[in-house]
Amino acid sequence: MRQLSTGTRTLYPGSQFRGKQSSGAKDYEVVINLQHVDLEDSYLCGYLHIHNLTLEIPGLTTFFDTEVIRR
């Protein structure tokens, strides 16, 4: 998923990003919801939702936490 840089002003708890992820010939709608953002400690976490995966698994939500390595 690509997002044009808008600085850090869009990184706050509750912010949401929508886009698509491509894998082979298929595109998946993805939504990222940020839960906690602490740029002073270079940390953020949230949920990644992937929609329309397969007939058996129509959607998947996973939690992530990460270190911001560059601002």
Phi and psi restraints in degrees (range 20) as a CNS / XPLOR table:
assign (resid 1 and name C) (resid 2 and name N)
       (resid 2 and name CA) (resid 2 and name C) 1.0 -113.3 20.0 2
assign (resid 2 and name N) (resid 2 and name CA)
       (resid 2 and name C) (resid 3 and name N) 1.0 138.9 20.0 2
assign (resid 2 and name C) (resid 3 and name N)
       (resid 3 and name CA) (resid 3 and name C) 1.0 -136.2 20.0 2
assign (resid 3 and name N) (resid 3 and name CA)
       (resid 3 and name C) (resid 4 and name N) 1.0 131.5 20.0 2
assign (resid 3 and name C) (resid 4 and name N)
       (resid 4 and name CA) (resid 4 and name C) 1.0 -65.2 20.0 2
assign (resid 4 and name N) (resid 4 and name CA)
       (resid 4 and name C) (resid 5 and name N) 1.0 140.5 20.0 2
assign (resid 4 and name C) (resid 5 and name N)
       (resid 5 and name CA) (resid 5 and name C) 1.0 -65.0 20.0 2
assign (resid 5 and name N) (resid 5 and name CA)
       (resid 5 and name C) (resid 6 and name N) 1.0 129.1 20.0 2
assign (resid 5 and name C) (resid 6 and name N)
       (resid 6 and name CA) (resid 6 and name C) 1.0 -124.0 20.0 2
assign (resid 6 and name N) (resid 6 and name CA)
       (resid 6 and name C) (resid 7 and name N) 1.0 23.2 20.0 2
assign (resid 6 and name C) (resid 7 and name N)
       (resid 7 and name CA) (resid 7 and name C) 1.0 76.2 20.0 2
assign (resid 7 and name N) (resid 7 and name CA)
       (resid 7 and name C) (resid 8 and name N) 1.0 -155.4 20.0 2
assign (resid 7 and name C) (resid 8 and name N)
       (resid 8 and name CA) (resid 8 and name C) 1.0 -104.5 20.0 2
assign (resid 8 and name N) (resid 8 and name CA)
       (resid 8 and name C) (resid 9 and name N) 1.0 2.0 20.0 2
assign (resid 8 and name C) (resid 9 and name N)
       (resid 9 and name CA) (resid 9 and name C) 1.0 -68.0 20.0 2
assign (resid 9 and name N) (resid 9 and name CA)
       (resid 9 and name C) (resid 10 and name N) 1.0 -16.0 20.0 2
assign (resid 9 and name C) (resid 10 and name N)
       (resid 10 and name CA) (resid 10 and name C) 1.0 -93.2 20.0 2
assign (resid 10 and name N) (resid 10 and name CA)
       (resid 10 and name C) (resid 11 and name N) 1.0 -1.4 20.0 2
assign (resid 10 and name C) (resid 11 and name N)
       (resid 11 and name CA) (resid 11 and name C) 1.0 -97.3 20.0 2
assign (resid 11 and name N) (resid 11 and name CA)
       (resid 11 and name C) (resid 12 and name N) 1.0 96.3 20.0 2
assign (resid 11 and name C) (resid 12 and name N)
       (resid 12 and name CA) (resid 12 and name C) 1.0 -149.6 20.0 2
assign (resid 12 and name N) (resid 12 and name CA)
       (resid 12 and name C) (resid 13 and name N) 1.0 155.4 20.0 2
assign (resid 12 and name C) (resid 13 and name N)
       (resid 13 and name CA) (resid 13 and name C) 1.0 -56.1 20.0 2
assign (resid 13 and name N) (resid 13 and name CA)
       (resid 13 and name C) (resid 14 and name N) 1.0 130.4 20.0 2
assign (resid 13 and name C) (resid 14 and name N)
       (resid 14 and name CA) (resid 14 and name C) 1.0 96.5 20.0 2
assign (resid 14 and name N) (resid 14 and name CA)
       (resid 14 and name C) (resid 15 and name N) 1.0 -10.8 20.0 2
assign (resid 14 and name C) (resid 15 and name N)
       (resid 15 and name CA) (resid 15 and name C) 1.0 -70.5 20.0 2
assign (resid 15 and name N) (resid 15 and name CA)
       (resid 15 and name C) (resid 16 and name N) 1.0 150.3 20.0 2
assign (resid 15 and name C) (resid 16 and name N)
       (resid 16 and name CA) (resid 16 and name C) 1.0 -131.7 20.0 2
assign (resid 16 and name N) (resid 16 and name CA)
       (resid 16 and name C) (resid 17 and name N) 1.0 139.5 20.0 2
assign (resid 16 and name C) (resid 17 and name N)
       (resid 17 and name CA) (resid 17 and name C) 1.0 -125.8 20.0 2
assign (resid 17 and name N) (resid 17 and name CA)
       (resid 17 and name C) (resid 18 and name N) 1.0 134.7 20.0 2
assign (resid 17 and name C) (resid 18 and name N)
       (resid 18 and name CA) (resid 18 and name C) 1.0 -119.5 20.0 2
assign (resid 18 and name N) (resid 18 and name CA)
       (resid 18 and name C) (resid 19 and name N) 1.0 146.3 20.0 2
assign (resid 18 and name C) (resid 19 and name N)
       (resid 19 and name CA) (resid 19 and name C) 1.0 -174.1 20.0 2
assign (resid 19 and name N) (resid 19 and name CA)
       (resid 19 and name C) (resid 20 and name N) 1.0 -158.9 20.0 2
assign (resid 19 and name C) (resid 20 and name N)
       (resid 20 and name CA) (resid 20 and name C) 1.0 -138.5 20.0 2
assign (resid 20 and name N) (resid 20 and name CA)
       (resid 20 and name C) (resid 21 and name N) 1.0 151.1 20.0 2
assign (resid 20 and name C) (resid 21 and name N)
       (resid 21 and name CA) (resid 21 and name C) 1.0 -118.0 20.0 2
assign (resid 21 and name N) (resid 21 and name CA)
       (resid 21 and name C) (resid 22 and name N) 1.0 132.2 20.0 2
assign (resid 21 and name C) (resid 22 and name N)
       (resid 22 and name CA) (resid 22 and name C) 1.0 -103.5 20.0 2
assign (resid 22 and name N) (resid 22 and name CA)
       (resid 22 and name C) (resid 23 and name N) 1.0 137.2 20.0 2
assign (resid 22 and name C) (resid 23 and name N)
       (resid 23 and name CA) (resid 23 and name C) 1.0 -140.2 20.0 2
assign (resid 23 and name N) (resid 23 and name CA)
       (resid 23 and name C) (resid 24 and name N) 1.0 108.0 20.0 2
assign (resid 23 and name C) (resid 24 and name N)
       (resid 24 and name CA) (resid 24 and name C) 1.0 65.5 20.0 2
assign (resid 24 and name N) (resid 24 and name CA)
       (resid 24 and name C) (resid 25 and name N) 1.0 -127.6 20.0 2
assign (resid 24 and name C) (resid 25 and name N)
       (resid 25 and name CA) (resid 25 and name C) 1.0 -93.9 20.0 2
assign (resid 25 and name N) (resid 25 and name CA)
       (resid 25 and name C) (resid 26 and name N) 1.0 1.9 20.0 2
assign (resid 25 and name C) (resid 26 and name N)
       (resid 26 and name CA) (resid 26 and name C) 1.0 -111.3 20.0 2
assign (resid 26 and name N) (resid 26 and name CA)
       (resid 26 and name C) (resid 27 and name N) 1.0 141.6 20.0 2
assign (resid 26 and name C) (resid 27 and name N)
       (resid 27 and name CA) (resid 27 and name C) 1.0 -109.8 20.0 2
assign (resid 27 and name N) (resid 27 and name CA)
       (resid 27 and name C) (resid 28 and name N) 1.0 142.0 20.0 2
assign (resid 27 and name C) (resid 28 and name N)
       (resid 28 and name CA) (resid 28 and name C) 1.0 -121.8 20.0 2
assign (resid 28 and name N) (resid 28 and name CA)
       (resid 28 and name C) (resid 29 and name N) 1.0 135.0 20.0 2
assign (resid 28 and name C) (resid 29 and name N)
       (resid 29 and name CA) (resid 29 and name C) 1.0 -74.8 20.0 2
assign (resid 29 and name N) (resid 29 and name CA)
       (resid 29 and name C) (resid 30 and name N) 1.0 131.7 20.0 2
assign (resid 29 and name C) (resid 30 and name N)
       (resid 30 and name CA) (resid 30 and name C) 1.0 -127.0 20.0 2
assign (resid 30 and name N) (resid 30 and name CA)
       (resid 30 and name C) (resid 31 and name N) 1.0 148.0 20.0 2
assign (resid 30 and name C) (resid 31 and name N)
       (resid 31 and name CA) (resid 31 and name C) 1.0 -132.8 20.0 2
assign (resid 31 and name N) (resid 31 and name CA)
       (resid 31 and name C) (resid 32 and name N) 1.0 130.8 20.0 2
assign (resid 31 and name C) (resid 32 and name N)
       (resid 32 and name CA) (resid 32 and name C) 1.0 -113.8 20.0 2
assign (resid 32 and name N) (resid 32 and name CA)
       (resid 32 and name C) (resid 33 and name N) 1.0 126.2 20.0 2
assign (resid 32 and name C) (resid 33 and name N)
       (resid 33 and name CA) (resid 33 and name C) 1.0 -115.7 20.0 2
assign (resid 33 and name N) (resid 33 and name CA)
       (resid 33 and name C) (resid 34 and name N) 1.0 118.3 20.0 2
assign (resid 33 and name C) (resid 34 and name N)
       (resid 34 and name CA) (resid 34 and name C) 1.0 -82.7 20.0 2
assign (resid 34 and name N) (resid 34 and name CA)
       (resid 34 and name C) (resid 35 and name N) 1.0 134.3 20.0 2
assign (resid 34 and name C) (resid 35 and name N)
       (resid 35 and name CA) (resid 35 and name C) 1.0 -103.6 20.0 2
assign (resid 35 and name N) (resid 35 and name CA)
       (resid 35 and name C) (resid 36 and name N) 1.0 -42.9 20.0 2
assign (resid 35 and name C) (resid 36 and name N)
       (resid 36 and name CA) (resid 36 and name C) 1.0 -138.0 20.0 2
assign (resid 36 and name N) (resid 36 and name CA)
       (resid 36 and name C) (resid 37 and name N) 1.0 132.0 20.0 2
assign (resid 36 and name C) (resid 37 and name N)
       (resid 37 and name CA) (resid 37 and name C) 1.0 -132.5 20.0 2
assign (resid 37 and name N) (resid 37 and name CA)
       (resid 37 and name C) (resid 38 and name N) 1.0 122.5 20.0 2
assign (resid 37 and name C) (resid 38 and name N)
       (resid 38 and name CA) (resid 38 and name C) 1.0 -135.6 20.0 2
assign (resid 38 and name N) (resid 38 and name CA)
       (resid 38 and name C) (resid 39 and name N) 1.0 88.5 20.0 2
assign (resid 38 and name C) (resid 39 and name N)
       (resid 39 and name CA) (resid 39 and name C) 1.0 -70.9 20.0 2
assign (resid 39 and name N) (resid 39 and name CA)
       (resid 39 and name C) (resid 40 and name N) 1.0 -25.2 20.0 2
assign (resid 39 and name C) (resid 40 and name N)
       (resid 40 and name CA) (resid 40 and name C) 1.0 -65.3 20.0 2
assign (resid 40 and name N) (resid 40 and name CA)
       (resid 40 and name C) (resid 41 and name N) 1.0 -34.4 20.0 2
assign (resid 40 and name C) (resid 41 and name N)
       (resid 41 and name CA) (resid 41 and name C) 1.0 -97.4 20.0 2
assign (resid 41 and name N) (resid 41 and name CA)
       (resid 41 and name C) (resid 42 and name N) 1.0 8.2 20.0 2
assign (resid 41 and name C) (resid 42 and name N)
       (resid 42 and name CA) (resid 42 and name C) 1.0 56.2 20.0 2
assign (resid 42 and name N) (resid 42 and name CA)
       (resid 42 and name C) (resid 43 and name N) 1.0 44.5 20.0 2
assign (resid 42 and name C) (resid 43 and name N)
       (resid 43 and name CA) (resid 43 and name C) 1.0 -132.5 20.0 2
assign (resid 43 and name N) (resid 43 and name CA)
       (resid 43 and name C) (resid 44 and name N) 1.0 140.9 20.0 2
assign (resid 43 and name C) (resid 44 and name N)
       (resid 44 and name CA) (resid 44 and name C) 1.0 -151.8 20.0 2
assign (resid 44 and name N) (resid 44 and name CA)
       (resid 44 and name C) (resid 45 and name N) 1.0 156.3 20.0 2
assign (resid 44 and name C) (resid 45 and name N)
       (resid 45 and name CA) (resid 45 and name C) 1.0 -147.0 20.0 2
assign (resid 45 and name N) (resid 45 and name CA)
       (resid 45 and name C) (resid 46 and name N) 1.0 164.1 20.0 2
assign (resid 45 and name C) (resid 46 and name N)
       (resid 46 and name CA) (resid 46 and name C) 1.0 174.2 20.0 2
assign (resid 46 and name N) (resid 46 and name CA)
       (resid 46 and name C) (resid 47 and name N) 1.0 -160.2 20.0 2
assign (resid 46 and name C) (resid 47 and name N)
       (resid 47 and name CA) (resid 47 and name C) 1.0 -122.3 20.0 2
assign (resid 47 and name N) (resid 47 and name CA)
       (resid 47 and name C) (resid 48 and name N) 1.0 140.3 20.0 2
assign (resid 47 and name C) (resid 48 and name N)
       (resid 48 and name CA) (resid 48 and name C) 1.0 -112.3 20.0 2
assign (resid 48 and name N) (resid 48 and name CA)
       (resid 48 and name C) (resid 49 and name N) 1.0 120.1 20.0 2
assign (resid 48 and name C) (resid 49 and name N)
       (resid 49 and name CA) (resid 49 and name C) 1.0 -108.6 20.0 2
assign (resid 49 and name N) (resid 49 and name CA)
       (resid 49 and name C) (resid 50 and name N) 1.0 127.9 20.0 2
assign (resid 49 and name C) (resid 50 and name N)
       (resid 50 and name CA) (resid 50 and name C) 1.0 -114.5 20.0 2
assign (resid 50 and name N) (resid 50 and name CA)
       (resid 50 and name C) (resid 51 and name N) 1.0 128.2 20.0 2
assign (resid 50 and name C) (resid 51 and name N)
       (resid 51 and name CA) (resid 51 and name C) 1.0 -107.9 20.0 2
assign (resid 51 and name N) (resid 51 and name CA)
       (resid 51 and name C) (resid 52 and name N) 1.0 151.8 20.0 2
assign (resid 51 and name C) (resid 52 and name N)
       (resid 52 and name CA) (resid 52 and name C) 1.0 59.7 20.0 2
assign (resid 52 and name N) (resid 52 and name CA)
       (resid 52 and name C) (resid 53 and name N) 1.0 45.8 20.0 2
assign (resid 52 and name C) (resid 53 and name N)
       (resid 53 and name CA) (resid 53 and name C) 1.0 -67.2 20.0 2
assign (resid 53 and name N) (resid 53 and name CA)
       (resid 53 and name C) (resid 54 and name N) 1.0 -68.6 20.0 2
assign (resid 53 and name C) (resid 54 and name N)
       (resid 54 and name CA) (resid 54 and name C) 1.0 -142.4 20.0 2
assign (resid 54 and name N) (resid 54 and name CA)
       (resid 54 and name C) (resid 55 and name N) 1.0 173.3 20.0 2
assign (resid 54 and name C) (resid 55 and name N)
       (resid 55 and name CA) (resid 55 and name C) 1.0 -64.7 20.0 2
assign (resid 55 and name N) (resid 55 and name CA)
       (resid 55 and name C) (resid 56 and name N) 1.0 -38.1 20.0 2
assign (resid 55 and name C) (resid 56 and name N)
       (resid 56 and name CA) (resid 56 and name C) 1.0 -74.4 20.0 2
assign (resid 56 and name N) (resid 56 and name CA)
       (resid 56 and name C) (resid 57 and name N) 1.0 -35.1 20.0 2
assign (resid 56 and name C) (resid 57 and name N)
       (resid 57 and name CA) (resid 57 and name C) 1.0 -125.7 20.0 2
assign (resid 57 and name N) (resid 57 and name CA)
       (resid 57 and name C) (resid 58 and name N) 1.0 88.3 20.0 2
assign (resid 57 and name C) (resid 58 and name N)
       (resid 58 and name CA) (resid 58 and name C) 1.0 -70.0 20.0 2
assign (resid 58 and name N) (resid 58 and name CA)
       (resid 58 and name C) (resid 59 and name N) 1.0 -22.8 20.0 2
assign (resid 58 and name C) (resid 59 and name N)
       (resid 59 and name CA) (resid 59 and name C) 1.0 -155.4 20.0 2
assign (resid 59 and name N) (resid 59 and name CA)
       (resid 59 and name C) (resid 60 and name N) 1.0 157.1 20.0 2
assign (resid 59 and name C) (resid 60 and name N)
       (resid 60 and name CA) (resid 60 and name C) 1.0 -143.9 20.0 2
assign (resid 60 and name N) (resid 60 and name CA)
       (resid 60 and name C) (resid 61 and name N) 1.0 135.8 20.0 2
assign (resid 60 and name C) (resid 61 and name N)
       (resid 61 and name CA) (resid 61 and name C) 1.0 -122.0 20.0 2
assign (resid 61 and name N) (resid 61 and name CA)
       (resid 61 and name C) (resid 62 and name N) 1.0 132.7 20.0 2
assign (resid 61 and name C) (resid 62 and name N)
       (resid 62 and name CA) (resid 62 and name C) 1.0 -133.3 20.0 2
assign (resid 62 and name N) (resid 62 and name CA)
       (resid 62 and name C) (resid 63 and name N) 1.0 145.8 20.0 2
assign (resid 62 and name C) (resid 63 and name N)
       (resid 63 and name CA) (resid 63 and name C) 1.0 -90.3 20.0 2
assign (resid 63 and name N) (resid 63 and name CA)
       (resid 63 and name C) (resid 64 and name N) 1.0 143.0 20.0 2
assign (resid 63 and name C) (resid 64 and name N)
       (resid 64 and name CA) (resid 64 and name C) 1.0 -135.0 20.0 2
assign (resid 64 and name N) (resid 64 and name CA)
       (resid 64 and name C) (resid 65 and name N) 1.0 149.2 20.0 2
assign (resid 64 and name C) (resid 65 and name N)
       (resid 65 and name CA) (resid 65 and name C) 1.0 -135.5 20.0 2
assign (resid 65 and name N) (resid 65 and name CA)
       (resid 65 and name C) (resid 66 and name N) 1.0 144.2 20.0 2
assign (resid 65 and name C) (resid 66 and name N)
       (resid 66 and name CA) (resid 66 and name C) 1.0 -148.2 20.0 2
assign (resid 66 and name N) (resid 66 and name CA)
       (resid 66 and name C) (resid 67 and name N) 1.0 160.2 20.0 2
assign (resid 66 and name C) (resid 67 and name N)
       (resid 67 and name CA) (resid 67 and name C) 1.0 -102.5 20.0 2
assign (resid 67 and name N) (resid 67 and name CA)
       (resid 67 and name C) (resid 68 and name N) 1.0 131.2 20.0 2
assign (resid 67 and name C) (resid 68 and name N)
       (resid 68 and name CA) (resid 68 and name C) 1.0 -79.4 20.0 2
assign (resid 68 and name N) (resid 68 and name CA)
       (resid 68 and name C) (resid 69 and name N) 1.0 119.7 20.0 2
assign (resid 68 and name C) (resid 69 and name N)
       (resid 69 and name CA) (resid 69 and name C) 1.0 -101.6 20.0 2
assign (resid 69 and name N) (resid 69 and name CA)
       (resid 69 and name C) (resid 70 and name N) 1.0 -9.0 20.0 2
assign (resid 69 and name C) (resid 70 and name N)
       (resid 70 and name CA) (resid 70 and name C) 1.0 -155.9 20.0 2
assign (resid 70 and name N) (resid 70 and name CA)
       (resid 70 and name C) (resid 71 and name N) 1.0 137.6 20.0 2
